[in-house]
């Protein structure tokens, strides 16, 4: 079980926090977004349902947009688009 953060392409990143429980997925998501530019996308893969609530709440606060949500057999894959910071 290792957190994985990698660049998938120009302006596209992947964060895999499968196996982690709160608050780690949200914290890793926050740190990943801090390293990215406005308009970049972050694909987050996680398997802890309550982490989704934390990540969604954080995005509401920061203004980042959850562009896509999919669930497959207990695994969640969300794509977050980073918003411009004030």
N, C-alpha and C positions, 0 to 999 in steps of 0.2 A: 504494500500500500504506500505509494509515493505520489505526492502532489506533482502534477506535470503542467508546466506553463511553457508554451512554445508558439513561435510565429508560423502560421500556416501559409501566409502569402502577404502581399502588400496590403497593409491595413487590416489584416485578419489574424486573430490569435485564438489559441485553444487553451482552456484551463480544465484539467481533469482532476476533480477532487472526490472521485468515487471512493467510498469507504470511510470518509471523514464525517464527523457529526458536528453539530453546532458548537461553537460559533465559527469553526475553522473554514467551511466553504465560503461564508460571507466575508471573512477577513481576507482570505486569499483572493476572492473576487475584487474586493476593494483595492488591494495592493496591485493586482494585475491592471485594473482600470487606471490607476495612478500612473502607470508606466506607458500608457497608450495616448494617442492623439485624438482630438475631436473627430468624430466620424468613423473611427476605427471600430471594428466589431470583435466581440469576444464570445466564443462558443464555450459555454460552461457545461460540463458533464458531471452530474452528481446523483447520489442514490439515497439521500436523506430527505424525506418529504418536507420536514420542518425547515430545512435550509432554503427551500424555495420561498417560503414566507419571508424569511430574513432578507434574502437577496432582493425580492420584489419590494419590500419596504425600503431597503437601502436605495434602490433605483428611483423610487418615488421621491426620496429626499434629495438625491443628487441630480435628478432630471434625466438620467440615462434611460433609454428606451429598450424595453424587452420586445424585440422585433419578432421573435419566434419561440414557441414552446412546444416540445414534443416529449412524449413519454413512451417508453418501450420496455415492458417487463420490469418495472421498478427502477429503471434508469431514466433520468431526466436530462434533456438536452435543450438548453436555452441559448438564444443568441441575443446578446446585449450590444446596443449601439451607443458608444460613448457620446454624451452631450457636451456642449461647450461649457466650460467652467467660468463663472463670473470672476 
